[in-house]
Amino acid sequence: MLHIYVDADACPVKNEVYRVADRYQLSVTLVANSTMRIPDGSRIKLEVVGHGFDAADDWIVDHMEPHDIVVTADVLLASRCVKNGARVIGNSGKPFTESNIGHAVATRDLLAELRGAGEITGGPAPLTKRDRSRFLQKLDEVIQSIRRTSAVRSQQGN
């Protein structure tokens, strides 16, 4: 069954995930290094992992299945999940796919190098209303796409 995993520690679109998941009655697992408040409901759970390097990333990769949805801004986690068959959406609604993940990793590496050299300071710009709207639209599209694909597979299997 379709499941949404959220790399939750710094995720600014958790409320949007809750709204869409509730509409489709999907389960959501927030994965974080520390406890946080989550809405009441049996379909939303919080998995607190250790503080080790990539502990949350490793937990998500170990538990997700092909065609699950992962929400993350972490390009390296996105790459691992895409390679394992998940559908991955960034916080601003940008999908990570097999065709764009290589470019995203290369850009991430370049920016990390520039930050290390002091050429770039600061982080990403805050999310705008437009980003949130794009995220909601993309999450909805991905859920519908997965459901259509599953329905076709079910019909072909009968």
FENHUQUI-V756272 format. One record per residue. N is the residue number from 1. PHI is phi in whole degrees, -180 to 180 (none if undefined). PSI is psi as a letter, one per 30 degrees, with the letter a starting at -180 (999 if undefined). NEAR is the number of other ideal C-beta (glycine too) atoms within 8 Angstrom. Layout:
((N,PHI,PSI,NEAR) (N,PHI,PSI,NEAR))
This chain:
((1,none,k,3) (2,-57,k,11) (3,-136,k,12) (4,-111,k,14) (5,-110,k,15) (6,-121,k,14) (7,-74,j,15) (8,-92,f,12) (9,-52,e,8) (10,-123,g,5) (11,-77,j,14) (12,-88,f,7) (13,-117,g,11) (14,-61,e,10) (15,-61,e,6) (16,-66,e,11) (17,-61,e,14) (18,-59,e,11) (19,-62,e,9) (20,-68,e,13) (21,-61,e,14) (22,-64,e,9) (23,-60,e,6) (24,-97,g,7) (25,55,h,6) (26,-103,l,11) (27,-83,k,10) (28,-129,k,14) (29,-119,j,12) (30,-90,k,14) (31,-116,k,12) (32,-147,l,13) (33,-86,f,9) (34,-145,l,6) (35,-70,l,5) (36,-153,l,8) (37,-75,k,2) (38,-131,l,7) (39,-65,l,5) (40,-66,k,2) (41,145,k,6) (42,-75,f,3) (43,-91,f,9) (44,-117,k,12) (45,-134,l,8) (46,-114,k,11) (47,-112,j,9) (48,-93,k,7) (49,-107,l,11) (50,-64,l,5) (51,-90,g,4) (52,-63,l,6) (53,-58,k,3) (54,64,g,7) (55,-60,e,11) (56,-67,e,13) (57,-60,e,12) (58,-61,e,9) (59,-63,e,11) (60,-61,e,15) (61,-61,e,11) (62,-70,f,6) (63,-105,f,8) (64,-72,l,12) (65,-123,l,8) (66,-53,k,6) (67,77,g,10) (68,-76,l,12) (69,-114,k,15) (70,-120,k,17) (71,-109,j,15) (72,-159,l,14) (73,-101,f,9) (74,-81,j,8) (75,-64,e,12) (76,-69,e,9) (77,-64,e,14) (78,-57,e,15) (79,-61,e,12) (80,-62,e,10) (81,-70,e,15) (82,-60,e,13) (83,-63,f,6) (84,-94,g,9) (85,95,g,7) (86,-80,l,14) (87,-96,k,11) (88,-122,k,14) (89,-126,k,14) (90,-76,l,12) (91,-61,f,12) (92,-92,g,8) (93,95,f,15) (94,-76,k,8) (95,-79,k,11) (96,-100,k,14) (97,-130,l,8) (98,-59,e,5) (99,-80,f,4) (100,-118,f,9) (101,-68,e,13) (102,-60,e,6) (103,-64,e,7) (104,-64,e,12) (105,-66,e,11) (106,-63,e,8) (107,-64,e,9) (108,-58,e,10) (109,-63,e,8) (110,-63,e,8) (111,-65,e,9) (112,-63,e,8) (113,-65,e,8) (114,-66,e,9) (115,-64,e,10) (116,-61,e,6) (117,-88,f,6) (118,81,g,6) (119,-75,e,5) (120,-127,k,7) (121,-125,l,4) (122,88,l,3) (123,-113,a,2) (124,-69,l,4) (125,-67,l,4) (126,-62,l,5) (127,-68,k,9) (128,-99,l,7) (129,-60,e,5) (130,-64,e,6) (131,-61,e,11) (132,-64,e,12) (133,-63,e,9) (134,-63,e,11) (135,-61,e,14) (136,-58,e,12) (137,-63,e,9) (138,-67,e,12) (139,-62,e,15) (140,-61,e,9) (141,-61,e,8) (142,-66,e,12) (143,-60,e,13) (144,-64,e,8) (145,-63,e,9) (146,-63,e,12) (147,-65,e,9) (148,-63,e,8) (149,-61,e,9) (150,-64,e,10) (151,-65,e,8) (152,-64,e,8) (153,-60,e,8) (154,-63,e,8) (155,-67,e,7) (156,-72,f,6) (157,-76,f,5) (158,-88,999,4))
